[in-house]
C-alpha cells in the first residue's frame, strides 16, 4: 500500500477512535467551556483530542456541531492528492478559534446562527438528506450536513460576505455561495408548508386569541407590506455610476397574534403600493373566490361579520379587510376601533422587525433579485420554525415598532374612501367599533 494512502487510513482510524472516546466520556465534560477543562481530571485528555482533530477537516463539524451517527464526508480534496497553495492557506486559517468559542457560549451561538444549539441540531437532522444529496456536477463539496447548514445559516444570520465566511469556515468562496443558496433552495422548495394559511379549525383558534386581546371577533390575522433593498454590483465596470444598481423587493405578510407568518408573498418590485400588490396575489383571489375566510359569519349588533383581516391605511376597506377610520373623533367608538387595529398592527411590525434582524436582510442584499427573494423566503420559514420550537431567538423587542412601518412611504390609490367602500364593509366596521367599545 502506498505510504500516503496508508497514512490516510491510519489517520482515519485514529479519528474514529478519538470520536469513540468523546462519546464514552460523560456529557458534562464535553459541554464544559475551556476554563472547565483546566479544572477537571479529563481536561488534558480533551485538549489533546481537540488538538489532534484540529489538524483535520473533520474537526470543523465535531468541535461545533453534534456528533452524527453517520460518517460524514468532510474532505475538500481527494484523499492522497497533494494540497494546493490555497488548501494550505485555508488550513492555516482560524477555522476553529471562532467556532469553538461559539460552540461553548449559548449567546454567541445565537448571535452566530440566530437560533439555540438545540434548534440547530434538530434542523440539521431534519435537513441532512436534502443538504447532502445534490452537489455541483463534477465538483463534489464533501462537507457534512452540519457544516453546510452552519455556513448557510451564518450567511443568513450575520449577512457576512462570502469571502469572510470562507475564511471562518476554512472553505472556498464558491463553497460558501453554494451552501447558502442550497439551504435557501431546500427550505423554500421542501418546507414551504411551514408557512401555510391555517385550516378552518386552527383559524378559529387564531380568531379566539385575537378576540381575547382586542375584542375584535372573527378576525383571522393582520396584513402588512414591507420592502427589502437589493444592491446588484456589476463587477464588469470599475469606475462607473452603474457599478451599483439599487432595487427593492415588496413583501406582503399575514400574521397572527403570536407573530407567526400565515401567508407571505415576495417578489414584487418595491415601487408598487400595498393595495395593488394585494390585488395581484393569490391570497386576494382565494378570499374573493370564497376559498379562504369562508366560515359562517358571526352576528355583532345585528350585523353579519364575515371572517376578515386587519390592515392599515394603505389598503382598501373591504368586507374581509378592516382598516382604520379616517379622522376619528377622540373618545369615540371609531377611535377605540383604531386603537384595536393599531394593537393588531404591532404584531405585523414585530414580525417585520424580527425578519430584518437577520443579518442578510437588515441591510441592502447584495445578490441577484431572485436570490434575494429566496433569502427572504428562507428567513421567513426559519422565523416560523423558531416560533414552533419556542426558540426565543425568533422575535426581537424593538421597542418602537413604528420604525418599521413603511406604509406612508409608498403612494396609495388616488381614490376616495367612498369609491372603495362597499356598504357591507362599512356596516361591518361600525358594528366592530361598537363591540370594541363594549370590550374595553
C-alpha positions as a Markdown table, in Angstrom:
| # | Residue | x | y | z |
|---|---|---|---|---|
| 1 | Unk | 0.0 | 0.0 | 0.0 |
| 2 | Unk | 1.3 | 3.5 | -0.8 |
| 3 | Unk | 2.6 | 5.4 | 2.1 |
| 4 | Unk | 0.2 | 8.3 | 1.5 |
| 5 | Unk | -2.8 | 6.0 | 1.4 |
| 6 | Unk | -1.6 | 4.1 | 4.5 |
| 7 | Unk | -1.2 | 7.4 | 6.4 |
| 8 | Unk | -4.7 | 8.5 | 5.4 |
| 9 | Unk | -6.1 | 5.1 | 6.6 |
| 10 | Unk | -4.3 | 5.3 | 9.9 |
| 11 | Unk | -5.4 | 8.9 | 10.3 |
| 12 | Unk | -9.0 | 7.9 | 9.7 |
| 13 | Unk | -8.8 | 5.0 | 12.2 |
| 14 | Unk | -7.3 | 7.3 | 14.9 |
| 15 | Unk | -10.0 | 9.8 | 14.3 |
| 16 | Unk | -12.7 | 7.2 | 14.7 |
| 17 | Unk | -11.1 | 6.1 | 18.0 |
| 18 | Unk | -11.0 | 9.6 | 19.3 |
| 19 | Unk | -14.6 | 10.2 | 18.4 |
| 20 | Unk | -15.5 | 7.0 | 20.3 |
| 21 | Unk | -13.6 | 8.3 | 23.4 |
| 22 | Unk | -15.6 | 11.6 | 23.1 |
| 23 | Unk | -18.8 | 9.6 | 23.1 |
| 24 | Unk | -17.9 | 7.4 | 26.0 |
| 25 | Unk | -17.0 | 10.2 | 28.4 |
| 26 | Unk | -19.8 | 11.9 | 30.4 |
| 27 | Unk | -21.6 | 14.6 | 28.5 |
| 28 | Unk | -20.9 | 17.2 | 31.2 |
| 29 | Unk | -17.2 | 17.0 | 30.3 |
| 30 | Unk | -17.9 | 17.6 | 26.6 |
| 31 | Unk | -20.2 | 20.5 | 27.3 |
| 32 | Unk | -17.9 | 22.4 | 29.7 |
| 33 | Unk | -16.3 | 25.5 | 28.5 |
| 34 | Unk | -12.5 | 25.8 | 28.0 |
| 35 | Unk | -12.0 | 27.0 | 31.6 |
| 36 | Unk | -13.7 | 23.9 | 33.0 |
| 37 | Unk | -11.3 | 21.7 | 31.0 |
| 38 | Unk | -8.5 | 23.1 | 33.1 |
| 39 | Unk | -10.1 | 22.3 | 36.4 |
| 40 | Unk | -11.1 | 18.6 | 35.9 |
| 41 | Unk | -9.3 | 15.3 | 35.5 |
| 42 | Unk | -10.3 | 15.0 | 31.9 |
| 43 | Unk | -9.1 | 18.4 | 30.8 |
| 44 | Unk | -5.7 | 17.3 | 29.4 |
| 45 | Unk | -7.2 | 14.4 | 27.5 |
| 46 | Unk | -9.8 | 16.6 | 25.8 |
| 47 | Unk | -7.3 | 19.2 | 24.9 |
| 48 | Unk | -5.1 | 16.6 | 23.3 |
| 49 | Unk | -8.1 | 15.2 | 21.4 |
| 50 | Unk | -9.2 | 18.5 | 20.1 |
| 51 | Unk | -5.6 | 19.5 | 19.1 |
| 52 | Unk | -5.4 | 16.3 | 17.0 |
| 53 | Unk | -8.8 | 16.9 | 15.5 |
| 54 | Unk | -7.9 | 20.5 | 14.6 |
| 55 | Unk | -5.4 | 19.2 | 12.1 |
| 56 | Unk | -8.2 | 17.5 | 10.1 |
| 57 | Unk | -11.2 | 18.9 | 8.3 |
| 58 | Unk | -13.4 | 16.6 | 10.4 |
| 59 | Unk | -12.8 | 18.9 | 13.3 |
| 60 | Unk | -15.0 | 21.6 | 11.9 |
| 61 | Unk | -18.1 | 19.6 | 12.4 |
| 62 | Unk | -17.1 | 17.8 | 15.6 |
| 63 | Unk | -16.0 | 20.8 | 17.5 |
| 64 | Unk | -19.1 | 22.9 | 16.9 |
| 65 | Unk | -22.0 | 20.7 | 16.0 |
| 66 | Unk | -23.5 | 17.5 | 17.4 |
| 67 | Unk | -21.7 | 14.3 | 16.5 |
| 68 | Unk | -23.7 | 12.4 | 13.9 |
| 69 | Unk | -24.1 | 8.6 | 14.0 |
| 70 | Unk | -23.5 | 8.7 | 10.3 |
| 71 | Unk | -19.9 | 9.0 | 8.9 |
| 72 | Unk | -19.6 | 12.4 | 7.4 |
| 73 | Unk | -17.9 | 13.3 | 4.1 |
| 74 | Unk | -15.5 | 16.0 | 5.2 |
| 75 | Unk | -12.5 | 16.1 | 2.9 |
| 76 | Unk | -12.4 | 19.1 | 0.5 |
| 77 | Unk | -9.9 | 17.4 | -1.8 |
| 78 | Unk | -9.4 | 13.8 | -2.9 |
| 79 | Unk | -7.5 | 11.5 | -0.4 |
| 80 | Unk | -3.9 | 11.2 | -1.3 |
| 81 | Unk | -3.8 | 14.3 | -3.6 |
| 82 | Unk | -1.2 | 17.0 | -2.9 |
| 83 | Unk | -2.7 | 20.0 | -1.1 |
| 84 | Unk | -2.7 | 23.2 | -3.2 |
| 85 | Unk | -1.4 | 26.5 | -2.0 |
| 86 | Unk | -5.0 | 27.6 | -1.4 |
| 87 | Unk | -5.6 | 24.5 | 0.7 |
| 88 | Unk | -2.6 | 25.3 | 2.9 |
| 89 | Unk | -3.7 | 28.8 | 3.4 |
| 90 | Unk | -7.2 | 27.7 | 4.4 |
| 91 | Unk | -5.9 | 25.1 | 6.8 |
| 92 | Unk | -3.7 | 27.7 | 8.5 |
| 93 | Unk | -6.7 | 30.0 | 9.0 |
| 94 | Unk | -8.6 | 30.4 | 12.2 |
| 95 | Unk | -11.2 | 27.8 | 11.4 |
| 96 | Unk | -11.6 | 26.5 | 14.9 |
| 97 | Unk | -10.9 | 29.5 | 17.1 |
| 98 | Unk | -14.2 | 31.4 | 16.5 |
| 99 | Unk | -16.2 | 28.2 | 16.1 |
| 100 | Unk | -15.0 | 26.6 | 19.4 |
| 101 | Unk | -15.9 | 29.9 | 21.2 |
| 102 | Unk | -19.4 | 29.8 | 19.6 |
| 103 | Unk | -19.9 | 26.1 | 20.5 |
| 104 | Unk | -19.4 | 26.7 | 24.2 |
| 105 | Unk | -21.2 | 30.0 | 24.5 |
| 106 | Unk | -25.0 | 30.0 | 24.1 |
| 107 | Unk | -25.2 | 33.7 | 23.5 |
| 108 | Unk | -22.5 | 33.6 | 20.9 |
| 109 | Unk | -24.2 | 30.6 | 19.2 |
| 110 | Unk | -27.5 | 32.5 | 18.9 |
| 111 | Unk | -25.7 | 35.6 | 17.6 |
| 112 | Unk | -23.8 | 33.5 | 15.0 |
| 113 | Unk | -26.6 | 31.2 | 13.8 |
| 114 | Unk | -29.7 | 33.1 | 15.0 |
| 115 | Unk | -31.0 | 30.1 | 17.0 |
| 116 | Unk | -30.2 | 27.9 | 20.0 |
| 117 | Unk | -27.9 | 25.0 | 19.6 |
| 118 | Unk | -30.8 | 22.5 | 20.2 |
| 119 | Unk | -32.7 | 24.0 | 17.3 |
| 120 | Unk | -29.6 | 23.8 | 15.1 |
| 121 | Unk | -29.2 | 20.1 | 16.0 |
| 122 | Unk | -32.9 | 19.4 | 15.3 |
| 123 | Unk | -32.8 | 21.3 | 12.0 |
| 124 | Unk | -29.6 | 19.6 | 10.9 |
| 125 | Unk | -31.0 | 16.2 | 11.4 |
| 126 | Unk | -34.1 | 17.1 | 9.5 |
| 127 | Unk | -32.3 | 18.6 | 6.5 |
| 128 | Unk | -29.4 | 16.2 | 6.4 |
| 129 | Unk | -30.5 | 14.0 | 3.4 |
| 130 | Unk | -31.5 | 17.1 | 1.4 |
| 131 | Unk | -28.4 | 19.1 | 2.1 |
| 132 | Unk | -26.1 | 16.2 | 1.2 |
| 133 | Unk | -27.9 | 14.8 | -1.8 |
| 134 | Unk | -27.0 | 17.4 | -4.5 |
| 135 | Unk | -23.5 | 18.7 | -5.1 |
| 136 | Unk | -22.4 | 20.7 | -8.2 |
| 137 | Unk | -21.9 | 18.4 | -11.1 |
| 138 | Unk | -18.3 | 17.2 | -11.3 |
| 139 | Unk | -17.2 | 19.1 | -8.2 |
| 140 | Unk | -18.4 | 17.3 | -5.0 |
| 141 | Unk | -18.5 | 19.6 | -1.9 |
| 142 | Unk | -17.9 | 16.7 | 0.5 |
| 143 | Unk | -19.0 | 18.5 | 3.6 |
| 144 | Unk | -21.2 | 17.2 | 6.5 |
| 145 | Unk | -24.8 | 18.4 | 6.6 |
| 146 | Unk | -23.9 | 20.2 | 9.9 |
| 147 | Unk | -21.2 | 22.3 | 8.2 |
| 148 | Unk | -23.4 | 23.0 | 5.2 |
| 149 | Unk | -26.2 | 24.2 | 7.4 |
| 150 | Unk | -23.7 | 26.2 | 9.5 |
| 151 | Unk | -22.3 | 28.0 | 6.5 |
| 152 | Unk | -25.8 | 28.8 | 5.1 |
| 153 | Unk | -27.2 | 30.0 | 8.5 |
| 154 | Unk | -24.1 | 32.1 | 9.1 |
| 155 | Unk | -24.7 | 33.9 | 5.8 |
| 156 | Unk | -28.4 | 34.5 | 6.7 |
| 157 | Unk | -27.8 | 35.3 | 10.4 |
| 158 | Unk | -24.9 | 37.7 | 10.0 |
| 159 | Unk | -25.0 | 38.9 | 6.5 |
| 160 | Unk | -21.2 | 38.4 | 6.2 |
| 161 | Unk | -19.7 | 38.4 | 2.8 |
| 162 | Unk | -18.8 | 35.1 | 1.1 |
| 163 | Unk | -15.1 | 35.9 | 1.5 |
| 164 | Unk | -15.5 | 36.4 | 5.2 |
| 165 | Unk | -17.5 | 33.2 | 5.6 |
| 166 | Unk | -14.9 | 31.2 | 3.6 |
| 167 | Unk | -12.1 | 32.4 | 5.9 |
| 168 | Unk | -14.1 | 31.5 | 9.0 |
| 169 | Unk | -15.1 | 28.0 | 7.9 |
| 170 | Unk | -11.9 | 27.1 | 6.0 |
| 171 | Unk | -13.6 | 26.5 | 2.7 |
| 172 | Unk | -13.5 | 28.3 | -0.7 |
| 173 | Unk | -15.7 | 31.2 | -1.6 |
| 174 | Unk | -17.6 | 29.2 | -4.2 |
| 175 | Unk | -18.4 | 26.6 | -1.5 |
| 176 | Unk | -19.9 | 29.3 | 0.8 |
| 177 | Unk | -22.1 | 30.5 | -2.1 |
| 178 | Unk | -23.3 | 27.0 | -2.9 |
| 179 | Unk | -24.1 | 26.2 | 0.8 |
| 180 | Unk | -26.0 | 29.4 | 1.4 |
| 181 | Unk | -28.1 | 29.1 | -1.8 |
| 182 | Unk | -28.6 | 25.3 | -1.3 |
| 183 | Unk | -30.0 | 25.9 | 2.2 |
| 184 | Unk | -32.5 | 28.5 | 0.8 |
| 185 | Unk | -33.4 | 26.2 | -2.0 |
| 186 | Unk | -34.1 | 23.3 | 0.3 |
| 187 | Unk | -36.2 | 25.4 | 2.7 |
| 188 | Unk | -38.2 | 27.2 | 0.0 |
| 189 | Unk | -38.8 | 24.0 | -2.1 |
| 190 | Unk | -39.3 | 21.3 | 0.5 |
| 191 | Unk | -40.5 | 23.1 | 3.6 |
| 192 | Unk | -42.9 | 25.8 | 2.3 |
| 193 | Unk | -45.6 | 24.1 | 4.4 |
| 194 | Unk | -44.1 | 25.8 | 7.5 |
| 195 | Unk | -45.8 | 28.9 | 6.2 |
| 196 | Unk | -49.4 | 28.0 | 5.4 |
| 197 | Unk | -52.8 | 29.6 | 5.9 |
| 198 | Unk | -54.5 | 27.8 | 8.7 |
| 199 | Unk | -57.2 | 25.2 | 8.2 |
| 200 | Unk | -60.7 | 26.2 | 9.4 |
| 201 | Unk | -60.3 | 24.6 | 12.8 |
| 202 | Unk | -57.0 | 26.2 | 13.5 |
| 203 | Unk | -58.2 | 29.5 | 12.1 |
| 204 | Unk | -60.9 | 29.5 | 14.7 |
| 205 | Unk | -58.3 | 29.3 | 17.4 |
| 206 | Unk | -56.4 | 32.2 | 15.8 |
| 207 | Unk | -59.6 | 34.3 | 15.9 |
| 208 | Unk | -60.3 | 33.4 | 19.6 |
| 209 | Unk | -56.8 | 34.6 | 20.6 |
| 210 | Unk | -57.2 | 37.9 | 18.7 |
| 211 | Unk | -60.7 | 38.5 | 20.2 |
| 212 | Unk | -59.3 | 37.9 | 23.7 |
| 213 | Unk | -56.6 | 40.5 | 23.1 |
| 214 | Unk | -58.6 | 43.2 | 21.2 |
| 215 | Unk | -62.3 | 42.4 | 21.5 |
| 216 | Unk | -62.4 | 42.0 | 17.7 |
| 217 | Unk | -64.5 | 38.9 | 16.8 |
| 218 | Unk | -63.9 | 36.7 | 13.8 |
| 219 | Unk | -60.6 | 38.4 | 13.0 |
| 220 | Unk | -58.1 | 36.0 | 11.3 |
| 221 | Unk | -54.9 | 38.0 | 11.3 |
| 222 | Unk | -53.2 | 41.2 | 10.3 |
| 223 | Unk | -51.8 | 42.0 | 6.8 |
| 224 | Unk | -48.9 | 44.3 | 6.1 |
| 225 | Unk | -46.3 | 45.0 | 3.5 |
| 226 | Unk | -42.6 | 45.9 | 3.8 |
| 227 | Unk | -39.6 | 46.4 | 1.5 |
| 228 | Unk | -36.1 | 45.0 | 1.4 |
| 229 | Unk | -33.4 | 46.8 | -0.6 |
| 230 | Unk | -31.3 | 44.9 | -3.1 |
| 231 | Unk | -28.0 | 46.0 | -4.4 |
| 232 | Unk | -26.6 | 44.3 | -7.5 |
| 233 | Unk | -22.9 | 45.0 | -8.1 |
| 234 | Unk | -21.6 | 45.0 | -11.6 |
| 235 | Unk | -18.1 | 43.7 | -11.4 |
| 236 | Unk | -17.5 | 44.3 | -15.1 |
| 237 | Unk | -17.5 | 48.0 | -14.7 |
| 238 | Unk | -14.8 | 49.5 | -12.5 |
| 239 | Unk | -15.4 | 53.3 | -12.5 |
| 240 | Unk | -19.0 | 53.9 | -13.5 |
| 241 | Unk | -22.1 | 55.2 | -11.8 |
| 242 | Unk | -23.7 | 52.0 | -12.9 |
| 243 | Unk | -21.5 | 49.8 | -10.8 |
| 244 | Unk | -24.2 | 49.5 | -8.2 |
| 245 | Unk | -27.8 | 49.0 | -9.2 |
| 246 | Unk | -30.4 | 49.7 | -6.5 |
| 247 | Unk | -33.7 | 47.9 | -6.3 |
| 248 | Unk | -36.2 | 46.8 | -3.7 |
| 249 | Unk | -38.5 | 43.8 | -3.1 |
| 250 | Unk | -42.0 | 44.3 | -1.7 |
| 251 | Unk | -43.1 | 41.5 | 0.7 |
| 252 | Unk | -46.7 | 41.1 | 1.9 |
| 253 | Unk | -47.3 | 39.1 | 5.0 |
| 254 | Unk | -50.2 | 38.0 | 7.1 |
| 255 | Unk | -49.5 | 37.1 | 10.8 |
| 256 | Unk | -51.5 | 36.0 | 13.8 |
| 257 | Unk | -51.3 | 37.4 | 17.4 |
| 258 | Unk | -48.1 | 35.4 | 18.1 |
| 259 | Unk | -46.4 | 37.0 | 15.0 |
| 260 | Unk | -46.4 | 33.7 | 13.2 |
| 261 | Unk | -46.5 | 34.2 | 9.4 |
| 262 | Unk | -49.6 | 32.7 | 7.9 |
| 263 | Unk | -49.0 | 33.9 | 4.4 |
| 264 | Unk | -46.2 | 35.5 | 2.5 |
| 265 | Unk | -45.8 | 36.9 | -1.0 |
| 266 | Unk | -42.4 | 38.1 | -2.1 |
| 267 | Unk | -41.1 | 39.1 | -5.4 |
| 268 | Unk | -43.0 | 42.3 | -6.4 |
| 269 | Unk | -41.0 | 45.4 | -7.2 |
| 270 | Unk | -40.9 | 47.7 | -4.3 |
| 271 | Unk | -42.3 | 50.7 | -6.1 |
| 272 | Unk | -45.8 | 49.1 | -6.2 |
| 273 | Unk | -48.1 | 50.2 | -3.4 |
| 274 | Unk | -49.6 | 47.8 | -0.9 |
| 275 | Unk | -53.1 | 47.9 | -2.3 |
| 276 | Unk | -52.0 | 47.0 | -5.9 |
| 277 | Unk | -49.8 | 44.2 | -4.6 |
| 278 | Unk | -52.7 | 42.8 | -2.6 |
| 279 | Unk | -54.9 | 42.7 | -5.6 |
| 280 | Unk | -52.3 | 40.8 | -7.6 |
| 281 | Unk | -51.9 | 38.0 | -5.1 |
| 282 | Unk | -53.4 | 34.5 | -4.9 |
| 283 | Unk | -54.4 | 35.3 | -1.3 |
| 284 | Unk | -56.7 | 38.0 | -2.5 |
| 285 | Unk | -58.1 | 35.9 | -5.3 |
| 286 | Unk | -58.8 | 33.0 | -3.0 |
| 287 | Unk | -60.6 | 35.2 | -0.5 |
| 288 | Unk | -62.6 | 36.9 | -3.2 |
| 289 | Unk | -63.5 | 33.4 | -4.6 |
| 290 | Unk | -64.6 | 32.3 | -1.1 |
| 291 | Unk | -61.9 | 29.6 | -0.9 |
| 292 | Unk | -60.5 | 31.3 | 2.2 |
| 293 | Unk | -62.2 | 33.2 | 5.1 |
| 294 | Unk | -65.4 | 31.5 | 4.2 |
| 295 | Unk | -66.6 | 30.3 | 7.6 |
| 296 | Unk | -70.1 | 31.1 | 8.9 |
| 297 | Unk | -70.3 | 34.8 | 9.9 |
| 298 | Unk | -70.8 | 35.9 | 13.5 |
| 299 | Unk | -73.6 | 38.3 | 14.4 |
| 300 | Unk | -72.5 | 41.6 | 16.0 |
| 301 | Unk | -75.2 | 44.1 | 16.9 |
| 302 | Unk | -77.4 | 42.6 | 14.2 |
| 303 | Unk | -74.7 | 42.7 | 11.5 |
| 304 | Unk | -73.3 | 39.5 | 10.0 |
| 305 | Unk | -69.5 | 39.8 | 10.2 |
| 306 | Unk | -67.5 | 37.6 | 7.8 |
| 307 | Unk | -64.0 | 36.4 | 8.7 |
| 308 | Unk | -61.6 | 39.3 | 8.0 |
| 309 | Unk | -58.1 | 40.6 | 8.2 |
| 310 | Unk | -56.8 | 43.8 | 9.8 |
| 311 | Unk | -54.9 | 46.3 | 7.6 |
| 312 | Unk | -53.6 | 49.8 | 7.7 |
| 313 | Unk | -54.5 | 52.9 | 5.7 |
| 314 | Unk | -52.6 | 51.6 | 2.7 |
| 315 | Unk | -55.3 | 49.1 | 2.0 |
| 316 | Unk | -58.9 | 49.4 | 0.8 |
| 317 | Unk | -61.9 | 48.8 | 3.1 |
| 318 | Unk | -63.4 | 45.5 | 2.1 |
| 319 | Unk | -65.9 | 43.1 | 3.7 |
| 320 | Unk | -62.9 | 40.9 | 4.6 |
| 321 | Unk | -60.4 | 43.7 | 5.2 |
| 322 | Unk | -60.9 | 46.2 | 8.0 |
| 323 | Unk | -58.8 | 49.4 | 8.1 |
| 324 | Unk | -58.8 | 52.4 | 10.5 |
| 325 | Unk | -61.4 | 55.1 | 10.4 |
| 326 | Unk | -60.2 | 58.4 | 9.0 |
| 327 | Unk | -60.2 | 61.4 | 11.4 |
| 328 | Unk | -61.8 | 59.5 | 14.2 |
| 329 | Unk | -63.2 | 61.8 | 17.0 |
| 330 | Unk | -61.3 | 61.4 | 20.3 |
| 331 | Unk | -63.1 | 59.2 | 22.7 |
| 332 | Unk | -65.5 | 57.8 | 20.0 |
| 333 | Unk | -66.1 | 54.2 | 19.0 |
| 334 | Unk | -64.2 | 54.8 | 15.9 |
| 335 | Unk | -61.1 | 55.9 | 17.9 |
| 336 | Unk | -61.3 | 52.8 | 20.0 |
| 337 | Unk | -61.6 | 50.6 | 16.9 |
| 338 | Unk | -58.5 | 52.3 | 15.5 |
| 339 | Unk | -56.7 | 51.6 | 18.8 |
| 340 | Unk | -57.5 | 47.9 | 18.5 |
| 341 | Unk | -56.4 | 48.0 | 14.8 |
| 342 | Unk | -53.1 | 49.5 | 15.9 |
| 343 | Unk | -52.7 | 46.9 | 18.6 |
| 344 | Unk | -53.0 | 44.2 | 15.9 |
| 345 | Unk | -50.7 | 46.1 | 13.6 |
| 346 | Unk | -47.9 | 45.8 | 16.1 |
| 347 | Unk | -47.8 | 42.0 | 15.6 |
| 348 | Unk | -47.1 | 42.5 | 11.9 |
| 349 | Unk | -44.5 | 45.2 | 12.6 |
| 350 | Unk | -42.8 | 43.0 | 15.2 |
| 351 | Unk | -42.6 | 40.2 | 12.6 |
| 352 | Unk | -41.1 | 42.6 | 10.1 |
| 353 | Unk | -38.6 | 43.8 | 12.6 |
| 354 | Unk | -37.6 | 40.3 | 13.5 |
| 355 | Unk | -37.2 | 39.3 | 9.8 |
| 356 | Unk | -34.9 | 42.4 | 9.4 |
| 357 | Unk | -32.9 | 41.3 | 12.4 |
| 358 | Unk | -31.5 | 38.5 | 10.2 |
| 359 | Unk | -28.2 | 40.0 | 9.1 |
| 360 | Unk | -28.6 | 39.4 | 5.4 |
| 361 | Unk | -31.9 | 41.3 | 5.5 |
| 362 | Unk | -31.1 | 44.3 | 7.7 |
| 363 | Unk | -29.0 | 45.9 | 5.0 |
| 364 | Unk | -29.2 | 46.0 | 1.2 |
| 365 | Unk | -29.0 | 42.5 | 0.0 |
| 366 | Unk | -26.0 | 42.1 | -2.4 |
| 367 | Unk | -27.5 | 39.3 | -4.6 |
| 368 | Unk | -29.4 | 38.8 | -7.8 |
| 369 | Unk | -33.1 | 39.7 | -7.4 |
| 370 | Unk | -34.2 | 36.0 | -7.4 |
| 371 | Unk | -31.6 | 35.0 | -4.9 |
| 372 | Unk | -32.6 | 37.9 | -2.7 |
| 373 | Unk | -36.2 | 36.7 | -2.8 |
| 374 | Unk | -35.1 | 33.2 | -1.8 |
| 375 | Unk | -33.2 | 34.7 | 1.2 |
| 376 | Unk | -36.3 | 36.5 | 2.3 |
| 377 | Unk | -38.3 | 33.3 | 1.9 |
| 378 | Unk | -35.8 | 31.2 | 3.8 |
| 379 | Unk | -35.6 | 33.7 | 6.7 |
| 380 | Unk | -39.4 | 33.7 | 6.9 |
| 381 | Unk | -39.6 | 30.0 | 7.1 |
| 382 | Unk | -36.9 | 29.9 | 9.7 |
| 383 | Unk | -38.9 | 32.6 | 11.7 |
| 384 | Unk | -41.8 | 30.2 | 11.9 |
| 385 | Unk | -39.6 | 27.3 | 12.8 |
| 386 | Unk | -38.1 | 29.2 | 15.7 |
| 387 | Unk | -41.6 | 30.1 | 16.9 |
| 388 | Unk | -42.7 | 26.4 | 16.6 |
| 389 | Unk | -39.6 | 25.3 | 18.6 |
| 390 | Unk | -40.3 | 28.0 | 21.2 |
| 391 | Unk | -36.8 | 29.4 | 20.5 |
| 392 | Unk | -36.5 | 32.9 | 21.9 |
| 393 | Unk | -34.3 | 33.8 | 19.0 |
| 394 | Unk | -37.4 | 34.2 | 16.9 |
| 395 | Unk | -38.6 | 37.6 | 18.0 |
| 396 | Unk | -36.9 | 40.8 | 19.0 |
| 397 | Unk | -38.2 | 43.5 | 21.3 |
| 398 | Unk | -37.6 | 46.6 | 19.2 |
| 399 | Unk | -39.5 | 49.0 | 21.4 |
| 400 | Unk | -40.8 | 51.4 | 18.8 |
| 401 | Unk | -42.0 | 49.1 | 16.1 |
| 402 | Unk | -43.4 | 52.1 | 14.1 |
| 403 | Unk | -39.8 | 52.5 | 12.8 |
| 404 | Unk | -40.7 | 49.5 | 10.6 |
| 405 | Unk | -44.0 | 51.0 | 9.3 |
| 406 | Unk | -43.4 | 51.8 | 5.7 |
| 407 | Unk | -47.0 | 52.4 | 4.7 |
| 408 | Unk | -46.8 | 56.1 | 4.4 |
| 409 | Unk | -43.6 | 55.9 | 2.2 |
| 410 | Unk | -45.5 | 54.5 | -0.8 |
| 411 | Unk | -48.2 | 56.1 | -2.7 |
| 412 | Unk | -51.8 | 54.9 | -2.4 |
| 413 | Unk | -54.5 | 54.6 | -5.0 |
| 414 | Unk | -55.9 | 58.0 | -5.8 |
| 415 | Unk | -59.5 | 57.2 | -4.9 |
| 416 | Unk | -61.7 | 58.3 | -2.1 |
| 417 | Unk | -62.9 | 56.1 | 0.7 |
| 418 | Unk | -66.5 | 56.3 | -0.7 |
| 419 | Unk | -65.4 | 54.8 | -4.0 |
| 420 | Unk | -63.6 | 52.0 | -2.3 |
| 421 | Unk | -66.0 | 51.1 | 0.4 |
| 422 | Unk | -68.9 | 48.7 | -0.1 |
| 423 | Unk | -71.9 | 49.2 | 2.2 |
| 424 | Unk | -71.4 | 45.8 | 3.8 |
| 425 | Unk | -67.8 | 46.6 | 4.7 |
| 426 | Unk | -68.8 | 50.0 | 6.3 |
| 427 | Unk | -71.6 | 48.3 | 8.3 |
| 428 | Unk | -69.2 | 45.6 | 9.5 |
| 429 | Unk | -66.6 | 48.1 | 10.6 |
| 430 | Unk | -69.2 | 50.2 | 12.5 |
| 431 | Unk | -70.5 | 47.1 | 14.3 |
| 432 | Unk | -67.0 | 46.1 | 15.2 |
| 433 | Unk | -66.3 | 49.5 | 16.6 |
| 434 | Unk | -69.3 | 49.2 | 18.9 |
| 435 | Unk | -68.1 | 45.7 | 20.0 |
| 436 | Unk | -64.6 | 47.0 | 20.8 |
| 437 | Unk | -66.1 | 49.8 | 22.9 |
| 438 | Unk | -68.1 | 47.2 | 24.9 |
| 439 | Unk | -64.9 | 45.1 | 25.3 |
| 440 | Unk | -62.9 | 48.0 | 26.6 |
